[in-house]
Each structure stands twice: as C-alpha cells, then as structure tokens.
Amino acid sequence: MNRRIRGDVEERTMDYLVKRPEIFTLLNTGIVNLNGLAALISRENGDLNPLSVRSALQKIMKSGRITDYRKATDDLLRKSKVTLQDKVSVITAKRKLDMDFLSVTFLTDSVVYIVDETRSKNIPRDANVERNVSLIHIFSPYDIVSTPGFALNVVQRIYAAGINILQLISCSNETMIVVNREDAVKAYSALTAY
C-alpha cells in the first residue's frame, strides 16, 4: 500500500512538471528551490505531503527523465530560415474568398486569411480586416516533425520579449507568426538572436 502511494506522488509530481515546461527545464539546471517547489506542488495537490514531493523531485532529477528541450529546439531554430514580411493583413470572413493568400485557416464559423497587402484585391465589405501587422515566417528543416517543443520555444522567446502573438500557424516544417507591425523587428530579433 505504501509503495503505491509513493508511486502516486512521483506520478503526480511528474505530471505537474510536464505541464509546466519552464519548471521542468529549470530542474535540469539545478537552480530550483526544491522546498519551495515541493510546497507549491503540495498546495496545488492538497493531499500530497511536501516532504514526499521533495523526495519525488530529487528522484526525478537523478533519474535522467528531465531533458532540456531548448537545446534541440534552439539548434533547429538556428538551422531554420526566418524571414520578416511587412505589408500583410489578416482577413476574417464568414465564407471562402477568391483571393491570393499566404496562409488560410478554415475555422468552424469563419475563414482566416493572411494576405500580402500589395496583392490582395476585392476584399468584401463584410470581411474583418486587420492591418498594421507583420508576418514572421520560419522555414525549418524536416527534423521539426520529430523534435518536441519547437513551437513552445518560439512562443517563449516572443513572450520573453514582451510581445503578443496575434496569429500562430504551424504545419509540417513551416511556422507563421503574426504580430503587430510595431513589434515585428523585436520579435524577429528574439527568434534570431543566439
């Protein structure tokens, strides 16, 4: 019975860490206050003993189950071609439109287009048009398909720069990010600075 409880503490602790990759990664560096983290996990899982959680954290750290996703995803980002494009708009329509687009996403009740402003013509009046945005386009090697954490790394880098992502589309080896035009250079720099 006691063994099952111990296993449950480890499972729930690991589950907590997996859902919070920033903490998961910090554990790998060894710069986390284990008592504070154990108290936090215990508080959020009311029935767990903080000492048992601390023990589980130590065991998880020694087990080698913690891997640093940033190294692989940073390497992949370095190998990617990152471009910045101004003069784009995001168009949301209730129906499919006949127009040139950079990207299209079909949602349940609408269709979202990312278009080049210099080429887009005949935008219907009932469509919602968001201007003053820029597109960051990331072309990655096909290793992206088997590298978990790439999109997370990209989002964290942009978040750390204090920038809001308006649109994010990731498919196969392409990632497209729409940000406010005034934030574009800063977002681009966040993704290309190593």
Phi and psi in degrees as GROMACS dihedral restraints (atoms count N, CA, C in turn):
[ dihedral_restraints ]
;  ai    aj    ak    al  type     phi  dphi    fc
    3     4     5     6     1   -60.8    20    10
    4     5     6     7     1   -38.1    20    10
    6     7     8     9     1   -61.8    20    10
    7     8     9    10     1   -40.8    20    10
    9    10    11    12     1   -64.6    20    10
   10    11    12    13     1   -40.1    20    10
   12    13    14    15     1   -63.8    20    10
   13    14    15    16     1   -43.7    20    10
   15    16    17    18     1   -60.6    20    10
   16    17    18    19     1   -45.0    20    10
   18    19    20    21     1   -62.1    20    10
   19    20    21    22     1   -37.2    20    10
   21    22    23    24     1   -65.8    20    10
   22    23    24    25     1   -39.3    20    10
   24    25    26    27     1   -63.2    20    10
   25    26    27    28     1   -44.2    20    10
   27    28    29    30     1   -63.6    20    10
   28    29    30    31     1   -43.7    20    10
   30    31    32    33     1   -62.5    20    10
   31    32    33    34     1   -45.8    20    10
   33    34    35    36     1   -69.4    20    10
   34    35    36    37     1   -35.0    20    10
   36    37    38    39     1   -66.2    20    10
   37    38    39    40     1   -46.1    20    10
   39    40    41    42     1   -62.6    20    10
   40    41    42    43     1   -39.9    20    10
   42    43    44    45     1   -60.9    20    10
   43    44    45    46     1   -42.5    20    10
   45    46    47    48     1   -59.5    20    10
   46    47    48    49     1   -45.1    20    10
   48    49    50    51     1   -67.5    20    10
   49    50    51    52     1   -42.4    20    10
   51    52    53    54     1   -62.3    20    10
   52    53    54    55     1   -33.8    20    10
   54    55    56    57     1   -79.4    20    10
   55    56    57    58     1    -6.8    20    10
   57    58    59    60     1  -131.9    20    10
   58    59    60    61     1    76.9    20    10
   60    61    62    63     1   -59.7    20    10
   61    62    63    64     1   -25.1    20    10
   63    64    65    66     1   -65.9    20    10
   64    65    66    67     1   -38.5    20    10
   66    67    68    69     1   -73.6    20    10
   67    68    69    70     1   -41.1    20    10
   69    70    71    72     1   -54.4    20    10
   70    71    72    73     1   -45.1    20    10
   72    73    74    75     1   -69.3    20    10
   73    74    75    76     1   -40.0    20    10
   75    76    77    78     1   -61.6    20    10
   76    77    78    79     1   -35.8    20    10
   78    79    80    81     1   -59.8    20    10
   79    80    81    82     1   -34.9    20    10
   81    82    83    84     1   -64.4    20    10
   82    83    84    85     1   -29.5    20    10
   84    85    86    87     1   -83.9    20    10
   85    86    87    88     1   -18.7    20    10
   87    88    89    90     1    79.1    20    10
   88    89    90    91     1    16.5    20    10
   90    91    92    93     1  -105.8    20    10
   91    92    93    94     1    26.8    20    10
   93    94    95    96     1  -103.3    20    10
   94    95    96    97     1   139.0    20    10
   96    97    98    99     1   -75.9    20    10
   97    98    99   100     1   102.3    20    10
   99   100   101   102     1   -63.5    20    10
  100   101   102   103     1   -37.1    20    10
  102   103   104   105     1   -63.9    20    10
  103   104   105   106     1   -44.6    20    10
  105   106   107   108     1   -64.2    20    10
  106   107   108   109     1   -43.5    20    10
  108   109   110   111     1   -65.6    20    10
  109   110   111   112     1   -42.2    20    10
  111   112   113   114     1   -61.8    20    10
  112   113   114   115     1   -40.5    20    10
  114   115   116   117     1   -64.6    20    10
  115   116   117   118     1   -40.2    20    10
  117   118   119   120     1   -63.8    20    10
  118   119   120   121     1   -47.3    20    10
  120   121   122   123     1   -63.1    20    10
  121   122   123   124     1   -41.1    20    10
  123   124   125   126     1   -62.9    20    10
  124   125   126   127     1   -43.5    20    10
  126   127   128   129     1   -60.6    20    10
  127   128   129   130     1   -41.6    20    10
  129   130   131   132     1   -78.8    20    10
  130   131   132   133     1   -13.5    20    10
  132   133   134   135     1  -125.7    20    10
  133   134   135   136     1    62.0    20    10
  135   136   137   138     1   -22.6    20    10
  136   137   138   139     1   -31.9    20    10
  138   139   140   141     1   -98.6    20    10
  139   140   141   142     1     8.0    20    10
  141   142   143   144     1   -96.4    20    10
  142   143   144   145     1   136.8    20    10
  144   145   146   147     1   -78.0    20    10
  145   146   147   148     1   129.4    20    10
  147   148   149   150     1   -57.7    20    10
  148   149   150   151     1   -35.8    20    10
  150   151   152   153     1   -67.2    20    10
  151   152   153   154     1   -37.3    20    10
  153   154   155   156     1   -67.3    20    10
  154   155   156   157     1   -38.1    20    10
  156   157   158   159     1   -66.7    20    10
  157   158   159   160     1   -42.6    20    10
  159   160   161   162     1   -60.3    20    10
  160   161   162   163     1   -42.9    20    10
  162   163   164   165     1   -62.1    20    10
  163   164   165   166     1   -41.4    20    10
  165   166   167   168     1   -64.0    20    10
  166   167   168   169     1   -40.9    20    10
  168   169   170   171     1   -61.7    20    10
  169   170   171   172     1   -43.6    20    10
  171   172   173   174     1   -62.6    20    10
  172   173   174   175     1   -41.8    20    10
  174   175   176   177     1   -64.9    20    10
  175   176   177   178     1   -41.7    20    10
  177   178   179   180     1   -63.6    20    10
  178   179   180   181     1   -41.8    20    10
  180   181   182   183     1   -63.3    20    10
  181   182   183   184     1   -39.3    20    10
  183   184   185   186     1   -76.7    20    10
  184   185   186   187     1   -22.1    20    10
  186   187   188   189     1   -73.3    20    10
  187   188   189   190     1   -18.8    20    10
  189   190   191   192     1    83.1    20    10
  190   191   192   193     1     7.4    20    10
  192   193   194   195     1   -75.7    20    10
  193   194   195   196     1   -12.9    20    10
  195   196   197   198     1   -91.8    20    10
  196   197   198   199     1   119.4    20    10
  198   199   200   201     1  -119.1    20    10
  199   200   201   202     1   150.6    20    10
  201   202   203   204     1   -92.0    20    10
  202   203   204   205     1    99.7    20    10
  204   205   206   207     1   -64.5    20    10
  205   206   207   208     1   -22.8    20    10
  207   208   209   210     1   -65.2    20    10
  208   209   210   211     1   -37.5    20    10
  210   211   212   213     1   -60.2    20    10
  211   212   213   214     1   -51.2    20    10
  213   214   215   216     1   -65.2    20    10
  214   215   216   217     1   -40.4    20    10
  216   217   218   219     1   -76.0    20    10
  217   218   219   220     1   -31.8    20    10
  219   220   221   222     1   -65.4    20    10
  220   221   222   223     1   -43.1    20    10
  222   223   224   225     1   -59.6    20    10
  223   224   225   226     1   -42.7    20    10
  225   226   227   228     1   -66.1    20    10
  226   227   228   229     1   -40.5    20    10
  228   229   230   231     1   -64.6    20    10
  229   230   231   232     1   -38.3    20    10
  231   232   233   234     1   -61.0    20    10
  232   233   234   235     1   -36.6    20    10
  234   235   236   237     1   -81.8    20    10
  235   236   237   238     1   -10.1    20    10
  237   238   239   240     1   -81.7    20    10
  238   239   240   241     1   155.5    20    10
  240   241   242   243     1   -96.5    20    10
  241   242   243   244     1   117.7    20    10
  243   244   245   246     1  -110.1    20    10
  244   245   246   247     1   121.6    20    10
  246   247   248   249     1  -121.2    20    10
  247   248   249   250     1   154.3    20    10
  249   250   251   252     1  -120.5    20    10
  250   251   252   253     1   127.8    20    10
  252   253   254   255     1  -125.6    20    10
  253   254   255   256     1   122.8    20    10
  255   256   257   258     1   -91.7    20    10
  256   257   258   259     1  -178.0    20    10
  258   259   260   261     1    58.0    20    10
  259   260   261   262     1    47.4    20    10
  261   262   263   264     1  -119.1    20    10
  262   263   264   265     1   159.3    20    10
  264   265   266   267     1  -135.8    20    10
  265   266   267   268     1   155.9    20    10
  267   268   269   270     1  -109.1    20    10
  268   269   270   271     1   123.4    20    10
  270   271   272   273     1  -116.3    20    10
  271   272   273   274     1   126.0    20    10
  273   274   275   276     1  -113.5    20    10
  274   275   276   277     1   124.7    20    10
  276   277   278   279     1  -129.5    20    10
  277   278   279   280     1   157.2    20    10
  279   280   281   282     1   -79.3    20    10
  280   281   282   283     1   -14.9    20    10
  282   283   284   285     1  -140.5    20    10
  283   284   285   286     1   168.3    20    10
  285   286   287   288     1   -67.8    20    10
  286   287   288   289     1   135.9    20    10
  288   289   290   291     1  -111.1    20    10
  289   290   291   292     1   150.4    20    10
  291   292   293   294     1   -93.4    20    10
  292   293   294   295     1    92.5    20    10
  294   295   296   297     1  -156.7    20    10
  295   296   297   298     1   159.5    20    10
  297   298   299   300     1   -75.0    20    10
  298   299   300   301     1   142.0    20    10
  300   301   302   303     1  -145.8    20    10
  301   302   303   304     1   157.9    20    10
  303   304   305   306     1   -87.8    20    10
  304   305   306   307     1   -34.6    20    10
  306   307   308   309     1  -154.0    20    10
  307   308   309   310     1   148.0    20    10
  309   310   311   312     1  -136.8    20    10
  310   311   312   313     1   138.9    20    10
  312   313   314   315     1  -128.6    20    10
  313   314   315   316     1   124.5    20    10
  315   316   317   318     1   -94.6    20    10
  316   317   318   319     1   112.8    20    10
  318   319   320   321     1   -99.0    20    10
  319   320   321   322     1   175.7    20    10
  321   322   323   324     1   -59.5    20    10
  322   323   324   325     1   -44.7    20    10
  324   325   326   327     1  -118.1    20    10
  325   326   327   328     1     7.4    20    10
  327   328   329   330     1  -160.8    20    10
  328   329   330   331     1   172.1    20    10
  330   331   332   333     1  -125.1    20    10
  331   332   333   334     1   130.1    20    10
  333   334   335   336     1  -112.4    20    10
  334   335   336   337     1   124.5    20    10
  336   337   338   339     1  -113.3    20    10
  337   338   339   340     1   140.1    20    10
  339   340   341   342     1  -107.9    20    10
  340   341   342   343     1   121.5    20    10
  342   343   344   345     1  -126.8    20    10
  343   344   345   346     1   154.4    20    10
  345   346   347   348     1   -81.0    20    10
  346   347   348   349     1   118.5    20    10
  348   349   350   351     1   -60.0    20    10
  349   350   351   352     1   -30.0    20    10
  351   352   353   354     1   -74.9    20    10
  352   353   354   355     1   -15.7    20    10
  354   355   356   357     1  -112.0    20    10
  355   356   357   358     1   -16.7    20    10
  357   358   359   360     1   -78.9    20    10
  358   359   360   361     1   130.2    20    10
  360   361   362   363     1  -132.4    20    10
  361   362   363   364     1   161.5    20    10
  363   364   365   366     1    56.8    20    10
  364   365   366   367     1    50.1    20    10
  366   367   368   369     1   -80.1    20    10
  367   368   369   370     1   122.0    20    10
  369   370   371   372     1   -61.7    20    10
  370   371   372   373     1   149.8    20    10
  372   373   374   375     1   -65.1    20    10
  373   374   375   376     1   -28.4    20    10
  375   376   377   378     1   -84.0    20    10
  376   377   378   379     1    -0.1    20    10
  378   379   380   381     1   -85.6    20    10
  379   380   381   382     1   146.1    20    10
  381   382   383   384     1   -90.1    20    10
  382   383   384   385     1   123.9    20    10
  384   385   386   387     1  -115.4    20    10
  385   386   387   388     1   125.4    20    10
  387   388   389   390     1  -109.0    20    10
  388   389   390   391     1   112.1    20    10
  390   391   392   393     1  -103.1    20    10
  391   392   393   394     1  -176.1    20    10
  393   394   395   396     1    59.0    20    10
  394   395   396   397     1    40.4    20    10
  396   397   398   399     1  -123.8    20    10
  397   398   399   400     1   161.4    20    10
  399   400   401   402     1  -129.3    20    10
  400   401   402   403     1   158.0    20    10
  402   403   404   405     1  -116.1    20    10
  403   404   405   406     1   127.3    20    10
  405   406   407   408     1  -104.3    20    10
  406   407   408   409     1   122.7    20    10
  408   409   410   411     1  -114.7    20    10
  409   410   411   412     1   122.5    20    10
  411   412   413   414     1  -112.7    20    10
  412   413   414   415     1   116.3    20    10
  414   415   416   417     1  -101.5    20    10
  415   416   417   418     1   111.7    20    10
  417   418   419   420     1  -106.5    20    10
  418   419   420   421     1   157.7    20    10
  420   421   422   423     1   -62.3    20    10
  421   422   423   424     1   159.3    20    10
  423   424   425   426     1   -66.1    20    10
  424   425   426   427     1    -6.1    20    10
  426   427   428   429     1   -60.1    20    10
  427   428   429   430     1   -20.6    20    10
  429   430   431   432     1   -57.4    20    10
  430   431   432   433     1   -31.8    20    10
  432   433   434   435     1   -64.0    20    10
  433   434   435   436     1   -30.6    20    10
  435   436   437   438     1  -111.2    20    10
  436   437   438   439     1    17.1    20    10
  438   439   440   441     1  -116.3    20    10
  439   440   441   442     1    99.5    20    10
  441   442   443   444     1   -68.7    20    10
  442   443   444   445     1   144.5    20    10
  444   445   446   447     1    98.5    20    10
  445   446   447   448     1    -0.4    20    10
  447   448   449   450     1   -62.5    20    10
  448   449   450   451     1   -52.6    20    10
  450   451   452   453     1   -61.7    20    10
  451   452   453   454     1   -38.2    20    10
  453   454   455   456     1   -60.0    20    10
  454   455   456   457     1   -45.3    20    10
  456   457   458   459     1   -61.6    20    10
  457   458   459   460     1   -44.4    20    10
  459   460   461   462     1   -61.5    20    10
  460   461   462   463     1   -47.4    20    10
  462   463   464   465     1   -63.8    20    10
  463   464   465   466     1   -42.5    20    10
  465   466   467   468     1   -63.1    20    10
  466   467   468   469     1   -38.9    20    10
  468   469   470   471     1   -63.6    20    10
  469   470   471   472     1   -43.3    20    10
  471   472   473   474     1   -70.0    20    10
  472   473   474   475     1   -40.5    20    10
  474   475   476   477     1   -60.1    20    10
  475   476   477   478     1   -44.5    20    10
  477   478   479   480     1   -62.1    20    10
  478   479   480   481     1   -25.4    20    10
  480   481   482   483     1   -83.5    20    10
  481   482   483   484     1     0.2    20    10
  483   484   485   486     1    77.2    20    10
  484   485   486   487     1    30.0    20    10
  486   487   488   489     1  -114.7    20    10
  487   488   489   490     1   137.9    20    10
  489   490   491   492     1   -89.6    20    10
  490   491   492   493     1   132.8    20    10
  492   493   494   495     1   -89.1    20    10
  493   494   495   496     1   124.6    20    10
  495   496   497   498     1   -85.7    20    10
  496   497   498   499     1   -38.2    20    10
  498   499   500   501     1  -142.7    20    10
  499   500   501   502     1   144.1    20    10
  501   502   503   504     1  -140.8    20    10
  502   503   504   505     1   122.5    20    10
  504   505   506   507     1  -125.4    20    10
  505   506   507   508     1   126.2    20    10
  507   508   509   510     1  -131.5    20    10
  508   509   510   511     1   121.5    20    10
  510   511   512   513     1  -147.2    20    10
  511   512   513   514     1   127.0    20    10
  513   514   515   516     1    53.7    20    10
  514   515   516   517     1  -119.5    20    10
  516   517   518   519     1  -105.3    20    10
  517   518   519   520     1    17.8    20    10
  519   520   521   522     1  -118.4    20    10
  520   521   522   523     1   136.7    20    10
  522   523   524   525     1  -128.3    20    10
  523   524   525   526     1   127.9    20    10
  525   526   527   528     1  -119.4    20    10
  526   527   528   529     1   131.2    20    10
  528   529   530   531     1  -128.2    20    10
  529   530   531   532     1   126.8    20    10
  531   532   533   534     1  -106.2    20    10
  532   533   534   535     1   128.7    20    10
  534   535   536   537     1  -131.8    20    10
  535   536   537   538     1   165.0    20    10
  537   538   539   540     1   -59.6    20    10
  538   539   540   541     1   141.4    20    10
  540   541   542   543     1   -55.4    20    10
  541   542   543   544     1   -37.9    20    10
  543   544   545   546     1   -66.3    20    10
  544   545   546   547     1   -19.9    20    10
  546   547   548   549     1   -99.1    20    10
  547   548   549   550     1    -3.1    20    10
  549   550   551   552     1   -60.6    20    10
  550   551   552   553     1   -49.5    20    10
  552   553   554   555     1   -64.7    20    10
  553   554   555   556     1   -40.7    20    10
  555   556   557   558     1   -63.7    20    10
  556   557   558   559     1   -41.5    20    10
  558   559   560   561     1   -66.1    20    10
  559   560   561   562     1   -44.0    20    10
  561   562   563   564     1   -59.3    20    10
  562   563   564   565     1   -45.0    20    10
  564   565   566   567     1   -62.5    20    10
  565   566   567   568     1   -37.7    20    10
  567   568   569   570     1   -62.3    20    10
  568   569   570   571     1   -30.2    20    10
  570   571   572   573     1   -89.7    20    10
  571   572   573   574     1   -18.9    20    10
  573   574   575   576     1  -110.7    20    10
  574   575   576   577     1    -5.5    20    10
  576   577   578   579     1   -85.0    20    10
  577   578   579   580     1   127.7    20    10
